[in-house]
Structure formats: structure tokens, C-alpha cells
Amino acid sequence: MYIPNLYKNENQTEIEQFLHENGFAILVNQTNGKLWATHIPLILGTNSNGEQILIGHISKLNPQAESFNQNDEVLAIFSGSHSYISSSWYDHENIPTWNYLAVHVYGKVRLHTYEESIESLKKLINKYESKSEKPIRIEDLSEKTMREARGIVSFEIEISSIEAQKKLSQNRDDKNYQNIISELEKTNENQAIEIAKAMKKNRS
């Protein structure tokens, strides 16, 4: 990913928090000689060696699943909030732009055993059921329901590199920066308001 130095995020804590909060990713690789992408939840975790990994699964019917055996190199794209920035918000003539948060994770796929896939499903369900009134647990599901787990390919991505970008108008002076925040908040759009919050945090 092309990242100008001004927008490069190398704060490991921020990156990890971003991945925890924006866990629905696009998994990309070469499948049958062409680029292939699948939209899936991925969980950041660690392996037995204490190394960071991403954990996920896809359907066995997805051609990408079979391609992991021939091409285990993958890219996981995580997108955060984003918003259009009008140049009418500046005190000088300029061009419009877009503010956004994004993280790219590169790595190699290691396929799970059936037992490991059940553990990965537990982690996924426990994460997203934690706010439910009546959380579902893998341990409570019937044998019939759990047979559906045979229809997935579970895996972990051994991370080789992470690229993180936060483009938040860092090139603007304080007056224009604050004006952008104010205009974003006026939109009453969720994405714009989240970008305004990120801008406030980034220059607090």
C-alpha cells in the first residue's frame, strides 16, 4: 500500500486496537491464476510461539480454499471510517480529498485441523456474542448444528508485515484542521463523525 510518511501509522497499540474494532476484512490472494477476494471476519491473536496471527475461515466451496494449498501468500485488508473532505472547508483554494483509516496485513496461510477449527470458531463466536443478552456458546450447540463446521476451511495467517495508514488532514494547519472537524460533525453522518473523532484524538 502506498503510504506517504505523513500518514504512516507505526503505533503498534493503535494498530492492534484498530484490528480488534474493525475485524471484518477482505482476504485477497491468487486463485486459479487471478486475483480473488473474500469478505470475512478475522481475529487478531497469537500462536503457541507468541507470534501475532489472524484467525478465520471460509467455505470449502469457495475456490480460494483450495488455492491455499498452491499459494499460501495472502493480503488481508481492514477498512475503518472514511469521509469526503470538501476543499470549501479551507480558508484557501485547494482540491477536495478523502480522509480514512486502513490497515493491510500480509502473511502466509496455515490450515487448521478440525480440532483447531472448532477452537477458532469458539474465539470468533465468543468475541461477537460478548454483548448479546443471551450469548451463544459453541459448547451448547447440538451435534447436528456442529456438523456444519465440516463445511468450512479454518486457518491462521502467520503475519509477515503490517502496513497502516491514517489519513486525517495532518498536512493542514490548526485553523483549517479544526474547521474540517467542525464541518464533518455538521454532516450528522456516522462515518464523518467517526473521522472527526479520530482527527481530534490524533491532534489532542
SVG drawing of the C-alpha trace seen along z (x, -y; Angstrom):
<svg xmlns="http://www.w3.org/2000/svg" viewBox="-31 -32 39 67">
<polyline fill="none" stroke="black" stroke-width="0.4" points="0.0,0.0 1.3,-3.4 1.6,-5.5 3.1,-9.0 5.3,-9.3 2.9,-11.9 0.1,-9.4 2.0,-6.3 0.9,-4.8 3.5,-2.8 1.9,-2.8 1.5,0.9 -1.1,0.4 -3.2,-1.7 -2.9,0.8 -3.9,3.7 -6.9,1.8 -7.9,1.0 -7.8,4.6 -9.9,5.6 -12.5,2.9 -12.6,3.4 -12.4,7.2 -14.4,7.6 -11.7,7.9 -11.2,8.6 -8.9,11.6 -7.0,11.5 -4.8,14.0 -4.1,15.5 -6.7,18.2 -6.7,20.1 -4.4,17.5 -6.4,14.4 -6.9,12.2 -9.6,13.4 -11.2,11.7 -13.5,12.9 -15.2,10.8 -14.7,12.5 -14.2,11.8 -10.7,12.2 -9.5,12.2 -6.1,11.0 -4.4,13.5 -1.2,15.2 0.2,18.7 2.0,21.0 5.2,19.2 3.7,15.9 3.7,14.5 0.8,12.5 -1.6,14.2 -5.0,13.7 -7.6,16.4 -10.5,17.1 -12.4,19.5 -14.1,19.7 -16.5,22.2 -15.0,25.3 -16.9,24.5 -15.0,21.2 -12.3,21.8 -10.0,19.7 -9.9,22.5 -8.4,25.0 -5.9,22.4 -4.3,22.1 -2.5,25.4 -0.8,24.0 -0.5,20.3 -0.4,19.6 0.5,15.9 -2.4,13.6 -3.3,10.0 -6.0,9.1 -7.4,5.6 -9.1,3.9 -11.0,0.7 -12.1,-1.8 -14.1,-5.0 -13.8,-7.3 -15.2,-10.6 -15.1,-13.0 -13.3,-16.3 -14.6,-19.3 -12.0,-22.0 -14.7,-24.6 -13.9,-23.9 -10.5,-25.5 -9.6,-29.2 -7.8,-28.9 -8.3,-27.4 -7.4,-23.7 -8.7,-20.4 -11.1,-18.0 -9.8,-14.8 -10.8,-11.8 -9.8,-11.0 -9.7,-7.4 -8.2,-4.7 -6.9,-1.4 -4.6,1.5 -3.1,4.1 -1.8,7.4 0.4,9.7 1.2,13.3 1.1,17.0 -1.9,19.3 -1.6,22.3 -4.6,24.6 -6.2,25.8 -7.0,29.3 -10.7,30.0 -10.0,29.6 -8.2,26.3 -11.1,25.1 -13.5,25.6 -11.3,23.6 -11.1,20.8 -14.9,20.8 -15.2,20.5 -12.9,17.4 -15.0,15.8 -18.3,16.5 -17.2,15.5 -15.9,12.2 -19.1,11.2 -21.5,12.8 -20.0,11.0 -22.5,8.1 -25.6,10.4 -28.3,10.7 -28.3,14.5 -24.9,15.3 -24.5,18.4 -21.7,20.8 -20.2,23.5 -20.3,25.9 -24.1,25.6 -24.8,26.3 -26.2,29.6 -24.2,32.3 -26.4,31.7 -25.6,28.0 -21.9,28.6 -21.8,30.9 -21.9,27.7 -18.4,27.0 -17.2,29.8 -18.1,27.4 -15.5,24.8 -11.8,24.4 -10.3,22.8 -6.9,21.3 -4.5,18.9 -2.4,16.3 1.2,16.1 1.8,12.3 4.9,11.2 4.2,7.5 1.6,4.8 1.1,1.5 -1.2,-1.0 -2.4,-4.4 -4.4,-7.1 -5.0,-10.0 -6.5,-12.7 -5.6,-16.0 -2.3,-16.1 -1.0,-18.5 -3.4,-21.2 -2.7,-24.0 -4.6,-24.1 -7.2,-26.6 -8.2,-24.5 -7.8,-21.3 -10.4,-22.4 -12.7,-23.7 -12.6,-20.3 -13.6,-18.7 -16.5,-21.1 -17.8,-20.6 -17.6,-16.8 -19.6,-17.0 -22.3,-19.1 -23.0,-16.3 -24.5,-14.1 -23.2,-11.1 -21.7,-8.3 -18.6,-7.8 -17.9,-11.6 -18.4,-11.9 -16.0,-9.0 -13.4,-10.6 -13.9,-13.8 -13.3,-11.9 -10.1,-10.3 -8.9,-13.7 -9.5,-15.1 -7.6,-12.2 -4.8,-12.5 -4.1,-16.1 -5.0,-16.2"/>
</svg>
